[in-house]
Amino acid sequence: MRENKETALTLLHRLHSLRLIEFTKFSPELREALRADIQELCGVFSVADSVTRADIVSHVGDGFAFAFLWFAKIMAEKAVQQSAPGAIWDGLMALLIENFERDYRDTLRRLVLLYHSATKLGLSAQELFTKASNLAVGSLAAKLVHDFPLRAAGGRSLGVFRYEETGSGASFAYRRLGSEEAPF
């Protein structure tokens, strides 16, 4: 466990100086490196004990919490693009690490994408979200993740969250309707 905690702290240290203005100018290579770091952190988080998970979450600040929202969206897309159910799990772990640090509505917008991708792949979203919610550090995060699949169908549709699907296969993506979406 000590090794996992040290790995997590190293990854968080790399993320700590990340700022949105810099992120918007990242090259594809830098975004890929960031994605790999967050994915590794999600892997550590998902197998960590509750004390280590709480420690990880305590190191996430508003300054770079957006990166976890960005990651969750690209994992929702990757899951469909590559028929990769594990990407949905990684996206859920990222949202639990972010722990609803920013506006909870930003997190809900990523939950709908992960939910939709899970259903497109024929997975039991309720089972997956419940399992993930058991790893949450905060009670708000646990409740919102657990309860999301239980919402009425209209309350978990892409349209309600102002998203639509575009493309198929490797070009599949979620596009925000109306106003321009933030880069995360």
FIDO-801959 format. One record per residue: x, y, z of N, C-alpha, C, O in turn; residue in one letter. Coordinates in pm, whole numbers, padded with zeros to 5 digits, always signed. Layout:
XYZXYZXYZXYZA ...
This chain:
+00081-00121+00000+00000+00000+00000+00085+00127+00000+00049+00227-00062M +00197+00121+00069+00284+00239+00077+00330+00281-00062+00337+00400-00093R +00361+00182-00146+00404+00211-00283+00293+00282-00360+00319+00378-00432E +00168+00236-00345+00055+00301-00410+00041+00445-00366+00016+00534-00447N +00056+00468-00236+00042+00604-00184+00151+00694-00239+00124+00809-00276K +00273+00644-00245+00384+00723-00301+00362+00752-00449+00389+00863-00495E +00313+00653-00523+00282+00673-00665+00175+00781-00679+00188+00871-00762T +00071+00771-00599-00038+00871-00605+00013+01010-00574-00022+01105-00643A +00096+01023-00472+00148+01155-00436+00239+01212-00544+00239+01333-00569L +00316+01126-00609+00401+01171-00720+00315+01223-00835+00343+01329-00891T +00211+01149-00869+00122+01190-00977+00049+01320-00942+00036+01408-01026L +00002+01330-00819-00067+01451-00775+00027+01571-00776-00014+01683-00808L +00152+01549-00742+00250+01657-00745+00266+01710-00888+00277+01831-00909H +00268+01619-00985+00277+01661-01126+00155+01742-01167+00166+01839-01242R +00039+01703-01118-00086+01772-01155-00104+01904-01082-00173+01994-01130L -00042+01916-00965-00066+02031-00877-00044+02166-00945-00117+02261-00917H +00052+02177-01032+00082+02305-01094+00001+02330-01222+00012+02436-01283S -00081+02233-01262-00161+02245-01383-00267+02354-01366-00335+02359-01264L -00280+02439-01466-00381+02545-01465-00457+02542-01597-00401+02507-01701R -00582+02579-01594-00669+02572-01710-00613+02651-01827-00616+02603-01941L -00562+02770-01804-00512+02853-01914-00397+02783-01986-00385+02792-02108I -00313+02713-01911-00204+02638-01971-00257+02516-02046-00210+02482-02154E -00355+02450-01986-00413+02329-02044-00470+02357-02183-00457+02274-02273F -00533+02472-02200-00595+02504-02329-00491+02514-02440-00526+02507-02558T -00365+02531-02404-00257+02545-02502-00173+02418-02515-00074+02417-02588K -00210+02312-02445-00133+02188-02447-00130+02128-02588-00228+02132-02661F -00016+02074-02622-00002+01998-02746-00068+01862-02726-00095+01822-02613S -00095+01791-02835-00151+01655-02819-00062+01565-02733-00114+01481-02659P +00070+01582-02741+00160+01499-02662+00146+01529-02513+00147+01437-02431E +00133+01657-02477+00116+01693-02337-00019+01645-02284-00029+01602-02169L -00123+01652-02366-00254+01602-02324-00250+01451-02304-00312+01398-02211R -00177+01382-02390-00164+01237-02375-00089+01203-02247-00125+01108-02178E +00015+01278-02217+00090+01254-02093+00001+01279-01971+00006+01204-01873A -00080+01384-01977-00174+01414-01868-00277+01302-01855-00309+01260-01744L -00329+01254-01968-00427+01146-01965-00366+01022-01900-00430+00956-01819R -00242+00991-01937-00176+00872-01881-00155+00887-01730-00174+00790-01656A -00116+01006-01685-00098+01028-01541-00230+01012-01466-00235+00948-01361D -00337+01070-01520-00467+01060-01452-00515+00915-01453-00571+00868-01354I -00494+00845-01563-00537+00706-01569-00461+00621-01467-00519+00534-01402Q -00332+00647-01452-00255+00574-01351-00306+00606-01211-00319+00517-01128E -00336+00733-01185-00389+00773-01055-00524+00706-01029-00552+00664-00917L -00607+00696-01132-00736+00628-01117-00717+00481-01081-00791+00426-01000C -00617+00418-01141-00588+00278-01109-00545+00262-00964-00587+00168-00897G -00460+00353-00917-00417+00348-00777-00536+00370-00685-00553+00297-00587V -00619+00469-00717-00735+00503-00635-00830+00384-00623-00882+00356-00515F -00853+00315-00733-00955+00209-00733-00916+00087-00650-01003+00008-00613S -00787+00070-00621-00745-00045-00539-00694-00003-00401-00655-00087-00320V -00696+00127-00374-00644+00179-00247-00741+00155-00133-00861+00138-00154A -00688+00156-00013-00774+00149+00105-00839+00286+00126-00802+00384+00061D -00935+00292+00217-01012+00416+00236-00924+00532+00284-00951+00647+00249S -00822+00504+00363-00733+00610+00412-00654+00670+00296-00640+00792+00287V -00602+00585+00209-00525+00634+00094-00615+00709-00003-00575+00812-00057T -00737+00658-00026-00831+00730-00115-00861+00869-00058-00864+00966-00133R -00882+00877+00072-00909+01008+00134-00789+01100+00120-00805+01221+00097A -00670+01045+00133-00549+01126+00118-00536+01178-00025-00501+01294-00047D -00565+01093-00122-00560+01135-00263-00657+01250-00285-00620+01353-00341I -00780+01232-00243-00883+01336-00263-00844+01466-00194-00871+01574-00246V -00783+01456-00077-00746+01578-00003-00643+01662-00075-00629+01781-00047S -00571+01602-00168-00468+01676-00243-00522+01740-00371-00449+01812-00439H -00648+01716-00403-00705+01773-00525-00765+01909-00492-00852+01921-00406V -00717+02009-00561-00767+02144-00539-00843+02194-00661-00835+02135-00769G -00914+02302-00643-00994+02359-00751-00907+02399-00869-00955+02403-00983D -00781+02430-00845-00693+02476-00951-00674+02375-01063-00659+02414-01179G -00675+02245-01031-00657+02144-01136-00766+02037-01136-00753+01937-01206F -00872+02056-01061-00982+01959-01058-01045+01942-01196-01098+01835-01228A -01041+02047-01278-01098+02041-01413-01038+01926-01495-01106+01871-01582F -00913+01889-01468-00846+01785-01546-00919+01651-01531-00921+01571-01624A -00977+01627-01414-01050+01502-01392-01182+01502-01468-01228+01397-01514F -01243+01619-01481-01366+01631-01560-01335+01607-01708-01408+01537-01777L -01226+01666-01755-01181+01646-01893-01157+01497-01917-01202+01441-02017W -01085+01434-01826-01052+01293-01839-01179+01207-01844-01189+01116-01926F -01276+01235-01759-01400+01156-01756-01471+01163-01891-01524+01063-01939A -01472+01280-01951-01538+01295-02082-01464+01214-02188-01527+01143-02267K -01332+01223-02191-01262+01147-02295-01271+00996-02271-01265+00917-02365I -01285+00956-02145-01304+00813-02117-01443+00767-02162-01457+00655-02212M -01543+00851-02146-01677+00815-02195-01674+00796-02346-01739+00706-02399A -01601+00881-02415-01590+00869-02561-01506+00747-02599-01542+00672-02689E -01394+00728-02532-01305+00616-02561-01378+00483-02542-01358+00389-02619K -01461+00475-02440-01534+00350-02414-01613+00307-02537-01614+00189-02572A -01679+00401-02602-01759+00370-02721-01668+00353-02842-01687+00260-02921V -01571+00441-02859-01482+00435-02975-01411+00301-02985-01396+00246-03093Q -01367+00250-02871-01285+00128-02869-01356+00009-02805-01294-00094-02781Q -01484+00024-02777-01560-00079-02705-01480-00126-02584-01450-00244-02567S -01447-00027-02499-01359-00050-02383-01432-00017-02253-01428+00097-02207A -01499-00114-02193-01573-00089-02069-01486-00036-01955-01535+00039-01871P -01359-00073-01952-01270-00025-01847-01255+00126-01847-01226+00186-01743G -01274+00188-01962-01264+00334-01971-01376+00401-01889-01356+00509-01834A -01491+00337-01882-01601+00392-01802-01562+00389-01654-01586+00485-01581I -01503+00279-01612-01458+00269-01473-01356+00377-01442-01364+00444-01339W -01258+00395-01532-01158+00499-01511-01222+00637-01502-01183+00720-01419D -01321+00663-01587-01391+00791-01582-01463+00812-01449-01461+00922-01394G -01526+00707-01399-01593+00717-01269-01491+00741-01157-01517+00820-01066L -01377+00674-01164-01273+00695-01061-01224+00840-01065-01201+00900-00960M -01209+00896-01184-01164+01035-01196-01264+01129-01129-01224+01225-01062A -01393+01103-01146-01494+01189-01085-01493+01174-00932-01518+01270-00860L -01465+01053-00884-01456+01034-00739-01332+01102-00682-01335+01153-00570L -01224+01103-00758-01103+01174-00713-01131+01324-00712-01092+01394-00618I -01197+01373-00814-01234+01515-00820-01328+01550-00705-01328+01662-00655E -01409+01450-00664-01493+01460-00544-01588+01580-00546-01617+01639-00443N -01635+01614-00666-01730+01724-00682-01671+01855-00630-01742+01938-00573F -01539+01871-00649-01464+01989-00603-01515+02117-00668-01528+02220-00603E -01544+02109-00795-01598+02224-00868-01750+02221-00852-01802+02152-00764R -01818+02292-00932-01964+02293-00932-02014+02150-00960-01974+02090-01059D -02099+02097-00874-02144+01959-00889-02213+01935-01023-02218+01822-01071Y -02266+02040-01083-02332+02024-01214-02232+01986-01322-02266+01915-01416R -02108+02034-01309-02003+01993-01404-01980+01843-01395-01962+01776-01497D -01981+01791-01275-01961+01648-01255-02080+01569-01307-02063+01464-01369T -02200+01617-01283-02319+01548-01334-02317+01540-01486-02361+01440-01543L -02267+01644-01552-02258+01642-01698-02163+01532-01745-02182+01478-01855R -02064+01497-01667-01974+01387-01704-02036+01252-01668-02016+01153-01738R -02112+01250-01559-02181+01125-01522-02276+01080-01632-02285+00961-01661L -02349+01175-01692-02444+01137-01797-02370+01076-01915-02421+00983-01978V -02252+01127-01947-02177+01072-02059-02129+00930-02028-02138+00841-02112L -02079+00910-01907-02035+00776-01867-02153+00679-01861-02142+00564-01903L -02265+00728-01809-02386+00646-01803-02429+00605-01944-02457+00488-01971Y -02434+00704-02033-02479+00678-02170-02384+00579-02240-02430+00488-02310H -02254+00596-02221-02158+00504-02282-02174+00363-02227-02164+00265-02301S -02198+00352-02097-02219+00220-02037-02339+00150-02099-02334+00032-02130A -02448+00224-02116-02568+00162-02175-02545+00128-02321-02596+00026-02369T -02469+00210-02393-02439+00179-02533-02359+00048-02545-02373-00025-02643K -02277+00021-02444-02198-00102-02446-02273-00221-02385-02219-00332-02377L -02397-00197-02342-02477-00305-02285-02440-00342-02143-02472-00452-02096G -02372-00252-02073-02332-00277-01935-02445-00239-01839-02533-00160-01874L -02442-00294-01721-02536-00254-01617-02481-00129-01550-02397-00136-01461S -02530-00014-01593-02483+00113-01537-02511+00119-01387-02429+00168-01311A -02627+00068-01346-02660+00072-01203-02559-00006-01121-02514+00042-01016Q -02522-00123-01167-02424-00205-01095-02287-00136-01093-02222-00132-00989E -02246-00084-01205-02116-00018-01217-02108+00108-01130-02010+00130-01059L -02213+00191-01136-02215+00314-01057-02223+00284-00908-02162+00355-00827F -02297+00182-00870-02306+00143-00729-02171+00097-00678-02128+00137-00570T -02104+00014-00756-01971-00034-00717-01875+00083-00701-01798+00089-00605K -01880+00177-00794-01792+00295-00787-01826+00381-00665-01737+00429-00596A -01954+00398-00640-01995+00486-00528-01942+00436-00394-01922+00515-00302S -01919+00305-00384-01865+00249-00260-01722+00292-00233-01672+00276-00122N -01654+00346-00334-01517+00392-00319-01509+00543-00295-01400+00597-00275L -01622+00610-00296-01624+00756-00278-01577+00794-00139-01601+00723-00041A -01510+00908-00133-01463+00961-00006-01571+01047+00058-01596+01037+00178V -01634+01130-00020-01738+01219+00031-01877+01161+00015-01904+01088-00080G -01964+01194+00108-02101+01140+00102-02179+01197-00016-02263+01127-00073S -02154+01323-00053-02224+01381-00168-02185+01307-00295-02271+01270-00375L -02056+01284-00315-02010+01212-00433-02069+01071-00435-02117+01026-00539A -02067+01002-00322-02122+00867-00315-02269+00865-00353-02312+00780-00431A -02345+00958-00299-02489+00962-00326-02519+00995-00473-02601+00929-00536K -02452+01096-00527-02480+01136-00665-02439+01029-00765-02510+01006-00863L -02327+00963-00742-02284+00856-00833-02378+00736-00818-02423+00680-00919V -02408+00697-00697-02497+00583-00675-02635+00607-00734-02692+00518-00798H -02690+00725-00713-02828+00753-00752-02846+00790-00899-02958+00788-00950D -02738+00823-00969-02754+00870-01107-02830+00770-01195-02924+00812-01263F -02795+00642-01197-02870+00549-01282-03015+00528-01238-03096+00476-01315P -03049+00568-01116-03184+00550-01064-03277+00665-01101-03397+00658-01076L -03222+00770-01159-03305+00883-01201-03407+00837-01305-03387+00736-01374R -03514+00912-01315-03611+00886-01422-03538+00899-01555-03442+00975-01566A -03583+00826-01656-03514+00823-01786-03488+00964-01839-03381+00990-01894A -03582+01055-01823-03563+01191-01872-03455+01266-01797-03393+01358-01852G -03430+01229-01673-03331+01297-01591-03189+01248-01611-03096+01298-01548G -03172+01150-01699-03038+01100-01728-03014+01090-01879-02928+01015-01925R -03092+01166-01953-03076+01165-02099-02971+01267-02142-02948+01367-02074S -02911+01241-02255-02812+01335-02309-02873+01472-02334-02812+01575-02305L -02995+01474-02387-03062+01600-02421-03083+01691-02301-03065+01812-02312G -03120+01635-02188-03142+01715-02068-03013+01785-02026-03017+01897-01974V -02898+01720-02049-02769+01779-02015-02706+01852-02134-02590+01893-02130F -02787+01867-02240-02749+01944-02358-02627+01885-02431-02533+01956-02469R -02633+01753-02449-02531+01683-02526-02598+01604-02637-02716+01572-02631Y -02519+01575-02739-02562+01484-02844-02442+01400-02886-02327+01437-02865E -02472+01287-02946-02368+01201-03002-02333+01251-03141-02419+01299-03215E -02206+01238-03177-02164+01264-03314-02070+01151-03356-02003+01091-03272T -02067+01123-03485-01975+01023-03538-02007+00882-03494-02104+00857-03422G -01923+00791-03538-01934+00651-03498-01796+00588-03503-01703+00643-03562S -01785+00473-03440-01656+00407-03435-01550+00497-03373-01573+00557-03268G -01434+00505-03437-01323+00584-03385-01352+00733-03381-01284+00807-03310A -01452+00779-03456-01484+00922-03457-01599+00957-03362-01645+01071-03360S -01646+00859-03285-01756+00885-03191-01714+00992-03090-01601+00991-03039F -01806+01084-03061-01779+01189-02962-01911+01240-02906-02018+01219-02963A -01901+01308-02794-02015+01379-02736-01991+01527-02760-01884+01581-02731Y -02094+01592-02813-02084+01736-02841-02187+01809-02758-02303+01769-02751R -02143+01916-02696-02230+02001-02614-02315+02087-02708-02263+02147-02802R -02443+02092-02682-02534+02172-02763-02541+02315-02711-02523+02340-02592L -02566+02407-02801-02583+02546-02760-02453+02615-02739-02374+02630-02833G -02428+02658-02617-02306+02734-02588-02181+02650-02606-02185+02527-02600S -02071+02718-02628-01945+02649-02646-01905+02580-02517-01915+02639-02409E -01860+02458-02527-01821+02382-02409-01681+02423-02364-01594+02454-02445E -01663+02422-02234-01530+02448-02178-01436+02338-02224-01480+02227-02253A -01305+02367-02232-01210+02265-02280-01196+02145-02188-01125+02050-02220P -01262+02149-02073-01256+02035-01983-01391+01972-01983-01412+01873-01914F 
